Amino acid sequence: MHRLLGCKKITYDTNCVIFYCLNTSLKSKNGNFVEINYGDKTKKAQELTTWFCSRGGIVFLRYCAKEIEEETVAQSIVKDFANNPTILKKLDMQREGMPYLIQNQIQNSFFKKFDKLKRYPWFEINDDFKPPPDILRSIDNYFRYEMKSSKSLLDRLSFSKKKHPIPDITDQIFLAFTYCSKIVGITHDSSVYSYQKELKDKNLCGEVFDLMSLKKI
């Protein structure tokens, strides 16, 4: 995290907030409690947030917040956990699957933590940013034509991202924001952080770090 020393603000993408907020425990059928979170990614998001909130502010774009508030993201996440064989085994629910009541419990816990996060004075929802159309168009063109047509560039992506290598519009807005605001971006999306150098050289993004690459001081 030494790379963030001196920063007054950082900005999270949607995934970082999801990792931070989705952290609860459920009681299994045999009475044990099972942690429901993203493991090391949740730990790192909470670690970074705790470390940075006393040093500066964390900015979250309204565009990213809308993804969460529309519930489609949360519903998708819950389904991933509900269909996870390891989680189901720990909960002793392999046969019947995860009841909707339990799925709702996970989702409600997530939204409660997100609402609590929004109330902290160091967490800022940015409603004002409007991405310049020329920058947004240039970012999209880079991914659609330069990156997608280059095997060496595509090889930087994680395996799961290679099927859909072009970042969605919210991620592209996130990149534009790091350039326009000069605020360091934090993400764990390889299609967002893997091309920082090329995009910076074209004045299309600012500093962007992979969440999991940030080491404790």
Secondary structure, 3 states (H helix, E strand, C coil): CHHHCCCCEEEECHHHHHHHHCCEEEECCCCCEEEECCCHHHHHHHHHHHHHHCCCEEEEEHHHHHHHHCCHHHHHHHHHHHCCHHHHHHHCCCCCCCCHHHHHHHHHHHHHHHHHHHHCCCEEEECCCCCCHHHHHHHHHHHHHHHCCCHHHHCCCCHHHCCCCCCCHHHHHHHHHHHHHCCEEEECCHHHHCCHHHHHHCCCCCCEEEHHHCCCC
